[in-house]
Amino acid sequence: VCLVNNFRSKIVHKKAIFAVLTNERYAHLFNEAELNAIQAHIPWTRKFREEKTVNKNETIELVEWTRANKAKLVLKPNDDYGGHGIYIGWASTDEEWDAAITIALENGDYLVQERVQTSKEMFPMLDAAGNWQMIEQLVDLDPLLFNGVVGSAFTRLSSSELANVSSGGGMVPTFIIREKE
């Protein structure tokens, strides 16, 4: 069986969709239930540029606010993969973060996004000597839906802040355990 996404799926691949969903300018496009779901599940995101915007009912100068709040922010390209061009504020020195801001502004197609707390769990892993050790790993669990039903999950583990495979993360099997009926 070969499943191919149609071109409508590309809009979800563009991370800028989060900037539309979380921007108060577009709130009128959604009903109350949709706004509640967005607020509960989508991290605050903005197209990164020189502008005034709103964060938690406060008007901010986006670039300067980003510079001052690196501990809770990430800068990422709108349309890239594999961790390319991602700058993690809480893992950056002030100098690295300033350089990331310059790169993002010059590129013109970056987003700034609030940090999402990720789960870290202990997993058995083989070390270089072939011994098993319990190692803390970041867990990236992405449910896969078909006709609105979760059928499985795309799961990655990583010992770094980035879970993608090209940045050192690894795909792992996912088991959905249910009671026998």
C-alpha positions in Angstrom: 0.0 0.0 0.0 1.3 3.4 -1.0 -0.1 6.5 0.7 0.7 9.8 -0.8 -0.2 13.1 0.8 -1.9 15.6 -1.5 -0.6 19.1 -1.9 -3.0 20.4 0.8 -0.7 18.7 3.4 2.1 21.1 2.6 0.5 24.0 4.5 1.0 22.0 7.8 4.6 21.5 6.9 5.2 25.2 6.9 5.8 26.2 10.5 4.3 29.7 9.8 0.9 28.1 10.2 1.5 28.3 13.9 2.1 32.1 13.7 -1.4 32.4 12.1 -3.1 30.2 14.6 -1.6 31.9 17.6 -1.8 35.5 16.4 -4.7 37.6 18.0 -5.1 39.4 14.6 -6.7 36.2 13.2 -8.7 35.2 16.3 -11.9 36.2 14.5 -11.4 33.3 12.1 -12.0 30.7 14.8 -14.9 29.9 17.1 -14.5 29.6 20.9 -13.9 25.9 20.9 -11.2 26.2 18.2 -9.5 29.1 20.1 -9.5 27.1 23.3 -7.9 24.1 21.4 -5.3 26.4 19.8 -4.4 28.0 23.2 -4.1 24.6 24.8 -2.0 22.9 22.1 -0.2 25.3 19.9 2.9 27.2 21.2 2.9 31.0 20.8 4.7 31.7 17.5 5.4 34.7 15.4 7.0 35.4 12.0 10.4 36.8 13.1 10.8 40.4 12.0 10.9 44.0 13.3 7.4 44.5 14.4 5.2 45.1 17.4 3.0 42.2 18.4 1.2 40.8 21.5 2.3 38.2 23.9 0.1 37.4 26.9 -1.9 40.6 26.5 1.3 42.7 26.4 2.4 44.7 23.4 6.1 43.9 22.6 8.8 44.9 20.2 9.4 41.4 18.8 13.1 41.5 18.1 14.1 43.1 21.4 11.7 40.9 23.4 13.2 37.9 21.7 16.7 39.1 22.6 15.7 39.5 26.2 13.8 36.2 26.6 16.1 33.6 25.1 15.6 31.2 28.0 12.1 30.4 26.8 12.4 30.8 23.0 13.6 29.0 19.9 14.3 30.5 16.4 13.6 28.2 13.5 13.2 28.4 9.7 9.7 28.4 8.4 10.4 25.5 5.9 13.3 23.3 6.7 13.9 19.9 8.2 16.5 17.9 10.1 17.2 20.6 12.6 18.9 22.8 10.1 19.0 26.4 11.2 17.3 25.9 14.5 18.6 28.0 17.4 17.6 27.0 20.9 17.7 30.1 23.2 18.0 28.2 26.5 21.0 26.3 25.2 22.7 29.4 23.7 25.1 31.9 25.1 24.1 35.6 24.7 26.6 35.9 21.8 25.2 32.8 20.1 21.7 34.1 20.5 22.6 37.5 19.2 24.2 35.9 16.1 21.1 33.7 15.6 18.8 36.8 15.7 21.0 38.5 13.0 20.9 35.3 10.9 17.1 35.0 11.3 16.5 38.7 10.4 18.8 38.5 7.3 17.2 35.3 6.1 13.7 36.8 6.4 11.8 33.5 6.7 12.3 32.6 10.4 9.9 32.1 13.3 10.2 32.7 17.0 8.4 30.2 19.1 7.9 29.7 22.8 9.5 26.7 24.4 7.4 23.6 24.7 8.3 21.5 27.7 9.3 18.1 26.5 9.2 14.9 28.3 12.4 13.2 29.3 12.4 9.5 30.4 14.9 6.9 31.2 15.5 4.2 28.4 17.9 1.2 28.3 20.7 1.8 25.8 23.9 0.0 24.8 27.1 2.0 25.4 30.2 1.7 23.2 31.5 -1.3 25.3 28.2 -3.2 24.7 26.9 -2.7 28.2 23.3 -1.7 29.0 22.7 1.6 30.8 19.6 3.6 31.6 20.0 6.9 29.9 17.7 10.0 30.0 16.3 10.8 26.6 14.0 13.5 25.3 10.8 11.9 23.9 9.2 13.2 20.7 5.9 11.4 20.3 3.8 12.3 17.3 0.5 10.5 16.9 -0.5 9.3 13.5 -4.1 9.6 12.6 -6.2 7.9 9.9 -9.8 9.0 9.5 -9.6 10.8 12.9 -8.4 7.8 14.8 -4.9 7.3 16.3 -3.4 4.2 14.8 0.2 4.5 15.8 2.8 7.1 16.6 6.0 8.4 15.1 8.4 8.4 18.1 12.0 9.6 18.4 14.4 9.7 21.3 17.4 12.0 21.7 20.0 12.9 24.3 20.1 16.5 22.9 17.5 19.2 22.6 16.8 18.3 19.0 15.0 15.0 18.4 15.4 14.7 14.6 17.6 11.9 13.3 20.1 14.1 11.5 20.8 15.8 14.9 21.5 12.6 16.7 17.9 11.5 17.6 16.7 8.0 16.7 13.5 6.5 15.6 12.1 3.9 18.0 9.1 1.5 17.8 5.8 2.6 19.4 3.5 0.1 21.1 -0.1 1.0 21.8 -1.2 -1.3 24.6 -4.9 -1.9 25.1 -7.0 -4.1 27.4 -8.3 -7.3 25.8 -12.0 -7.1 25.1 
